[in-house]
């Protein structure tokens, strides 16, 4: 599809012709091939389905800038979403079945669970309840806020508070993994 204003190729055609280069731009920013694919696809849709026909003095430069901006947006979004995740990988390992349960390992696991329970019992009843609803019952933060009649931000804060308290048990998790 040629631009209606000239015989120059449209931005969509330039984008398609330089897709590999644009993918490399995205890949350098987002660090994964899958995310780079998503960025390039979204950037193409933005250029091809834009609300109006755009004219660019340097079409490839414009396409690179669109890809770069979208990749940076993906990174920012990922950083914000990661800040809402309150549990690190070590705590998640508690949900995984152990491959070999030796008596020593079982003792370590019981010590970790006891330590986490002790930490949670030191929290306010409301914080512990929110944590249990979120982690043990699997409710979403929005569902917890509705059930308790409080703001979503408060629920996020209480979950973060519990997660920070549990992080103090991290050394026990590392010790049990080493055994």
N, C-alpha and C positions, 0 to 999 in steps of 0.2 A: 504494500500500500504506500504510494508516494504521497508526500505532503501536498495538499491542495495548492499551496502558495508557490511552489517551485518544483524543479525537477530533482531536487536533492532527496536522498532517502529520508523516510520518517524516523523519528527517534526509536520507535519499536524495531524498525529494520536495522538501525545501527546497533541497538541493544542485542538483537539476535546474532548479528555478525560478530560481535565482540563478547559473546556470552562467556567464553572460557576465561578471558581476561577479567571480566567483571566478577566471575565466580572466585578467582584468585584474590581479588580485592576483598571480597566478603570473607573468604577463608582466613586471611591474615588477621582480620579483626575479631571474628567470632570463634576461631580456633577449632571448629569441627566441620567436617564435610556436610553433615546433615543440616546443620544450621545455615551453612553457606548456601545450600540448595534452597532452603526456605527464604532466605534473604533475597536471593536472585529472583526467585519466582515472584515474591511480593513486590520487588522493585519493578519487574517487568510489567506486572499488572497495573502498578501505579502509573507507569509511563504509557502503556498501551491503552488503558481504560481511563486515562485522565479526563477531567471535566472539559478540557478544551485542547485544541491542537497547539502544541508548544513549538516555538522556534528557538533554536539554540545556536549560538555562534559556533560553538565547538560541541557537536552532539555527543561524541565519545566522552568528553570531559563532563558534560552534564550527566550522562548515564553513570559514570564513575562516582560522581558526587551523590546521586540518588542512592546508589548501592552502599556507599560509605555511610551516609546518614542513616539508612535503614539498619545497617549492621551495628552501628553505634547505639541506635534505639533498642535493638535486640539485647545488646550487652547491658544497657541500663535497666531494661525490664528484668533481665535475669538477675541482676544485682538486687533490685528491689524485691523480687520474689524470693530470692535466697535469704533476704533479711527477715522475711516472715516465717521461714522454716526455722523452727526452734530447736531441732534435735540434730546432733551430728551423727555421723555414721556409726560411731562406737555404741551409742545407745540403741540404735536400730538393730545391732547385732544380737541384742537380748531376745529378739523375736525369732531368730534363726535357730533351727534345731542343731544340736551339736553332733558332730560326726562320731566322736569317740568319747563316751562319758566315763572317764576314769573317776575313782573316788576323790582324787585330788582336785580334778576339774569341777566335779559336782560341789565340793566344799567351797571352792573359789566362787562359783556361780551363786551359791547361797549367800556368801558374804557380800557379793555385789548387790544382790536383791535386798538383803537386810540393810545395807548402807543406803541404798536409794529410798527404801521405805522410811528409814530414820530421817533422811533429809526431807522427804515429803511431809512427814509428820511434824516437822519444825515449821512448816509453812502455815499461813492462815488457812482456816477451813475452806474459805471461798476459793483460794488459789489451788488447793489440793483438789477440790471438787471439779474445778474447770479443767485441771490437768487430767483427772480420771475420765471425765466426759470426753475429752479430746483424744487421749491416747488409748484408753482401755475400752470405751464404748464406741469410739470411732465417729463421734458427732463432728460436724463441721463447726468452725468458729461462729458462723452465722447462726447455726442451730442452737449453739450454747447460749449466745447472746439473747436469742428469742426465748429460750427456756428460762433463763435467769432474769430476764427483763432488764438487761444492761446493755451498754454500748459495745459495739464490735471492737472498738479500740481498747476497751477495758479487758475484754477477753484475750485479745492479742497480747496485751501487757502481762496478764496473769500467766499465760502459757509461757511467755519469755522468762518471767520470773522463776517459774518451776524448772524450766530448762537450764537456766543459769545455776540454780541450786544443784541440779543433778550433775552438772559438769564437774562439780567438786568430787564426784565419784569416778571420774575418768581414769585416774591412776589404777584403780581396782580393775577396771575393764582391761587395761593394757596388761596388767599382771596375769589376769585369768587367760588372756589370749596367748601369753608367752608359755603357759604350761601345757 
